[in-house]
Amino acid sequence: ITGRELATASGIAAMNATLTLAPDGTWTSVCDNGRAEGRVVATYGRTVELEGALETGAPVRYRLTLAGRGHAAGSVHTYFGGHSVETGINLRRLD
């Protein structure tokens, strides 16, 4: 899954993001802010929750809703510079 738009408090900021989900429930994420990895912690309906950590050790949590064929949207919560940050994310499936 990849996306180019992350919504921030200052508006839309285009950033590359790639999220890879493995069959064993683990995931990795690479974006302009670095790399993260973790596990799927919950699925219900069309919602998937992922928890893990950035390579800096900062926790990261994705909450994604499957919004159609090959599309997911939701939020990412992490810490940057010691501050709690939550951004919107829009992803599409790559085959």
BELURCOR-V210757 format. One record per residue. N is the residue number from 1. SS is DSSP state (A for helix, B for strand, O for the rest). OMEGA is omega in radians with two decimals (999 if undefined). BURIAL is + if it has 24 or more other ideal C-beta (glycine too) atoms within 12 Angstrom, else -. Layout:
BEGIN
N:SS:OMEGA:BURIAL, N:SS:OMEGA:BURIAL
END
This chain:
BEGIN
1:O:-3.14:+, 2:B:3.12:-, 3:B:-3.14:+, 4:B:-3.07:-, 5:B:2.98:-, 6:B:3.14:+, 7:B:3.12:-, 8:B:3.13:-, 9:O:-3.13:-, 10:O:3.10:-, 11:B:-3.13:-, 12:B:3.08:-, 13:B:-3.14:-, 14:B:3.09:-, 15:B:3.01:+, 16:B:3.07:-, 17:B:3.07:+, 18:B:3.13:-, 19:B:-3.13:+, 20:B:3.10:-, 21:B:3.13:+, 22:O:3.14:-, 23:O:-3.12:-, 24:O:3.10:-, 25:O:3.06:-, 26:B:3.11:-, 27:B:2.98:+, 28:B:3.13:+, 29:B:3.07:+, 30:B:3.07:-, 31:B:-3.12:+, 32:O:3.13:-, 33:O:3.11:+, 34:B:-3.05:-, 35:B:3.08:-, 36:B:3.05:+, 37:B:-3.14:+, 38:B:-3.09:+, 39:B:2.97:-, 40:B:-3.10:+, 41:B:3.13:-, 42:B:2.96:-, 43:B:3.07:-, 44:B:-3.06:-, 45:O:3.13:-, 46:O:-3.10:-, 47:B:3.10:-, 48:B:3.08:+, 49:B:-3.12:+, 50:B:3.05:+, 51:B:3.11:+, 52:B:-3.11:+, 53:B:2.98:-, 54:B:3.12:+, 55:O:3.07:-, 56:O:-3.09:-, 57:O:3.14:-, 58:O:3.12:+, 59:B:3.08:-, 60:B:3.14:+, 61:B:3.05:+, 62:B:2.96:+, 63:B:-3.03:+, 64:B:3.02:+, 65:B:3.08:-, 66:B:-2.96:-, 67:B:-3.12:-, 68:B:-3.10:-, 69:O:3.08:-, 70:O:-3.10:-, 71:B:3.06:-, 72:B:3.11:+, 73:B:3.13:+, 74:B:-3.07:+, 75:B:3.06:+, 76:B:3.10:+, 77:B:3.11:+, 78:B:3.08:+, 79:B:3.13:-, 80:B:-3.12:-, 81:O:3.14:-, 82:O:-3.11:-, 83:B:3.06:-, 84:B:-3.10:-, 85:B:3.03:+, 86:B:-3.12:-, 87:B:3.02:+, 88:B:3.12:+, 89:B:-3.12:+, 90:B:-3.03:+, 91:B:3.01:+, 92:B:-3.09:-, 93:O:3.02:-, 94:O:3.11:-, 95:O:999:-
END
